Amino acid sequence: MLQVDPEKDPVLARAVTGTLRDEWRPAADAMRSARDWDRRSYIVLVLAQAAARRDVWLTKWREARPDDPDAAAVRAAVTALQAS
């Protein structure tokens, strides 16, 4: 799993910590914070790795916002990780 330094990347660190508590909103906030494609890709990968270990938070996100493209991107990345 990728390591996230809370001092250098507090938004993503908060998101990863949230996944351990089955909270999806910090992950959604992290995705919304992405301003470029490289950043977005990195956040998706980190969140997908977290969801591959425990996906309760991702299920809650998809239930709360079924049409959210950010949640769909993370879900697709989880599927790709699990297939490799």
Secondary structure, DSSP 4 states (H G I P E B T S, - for coil): -----TTT-HHHHHHHHHHHTT--HHHHHHHHH--SHHHHHHHHHHHHHHHHH--HHHHHHHHH-TT-HHHHHHHHHHHHHHH-
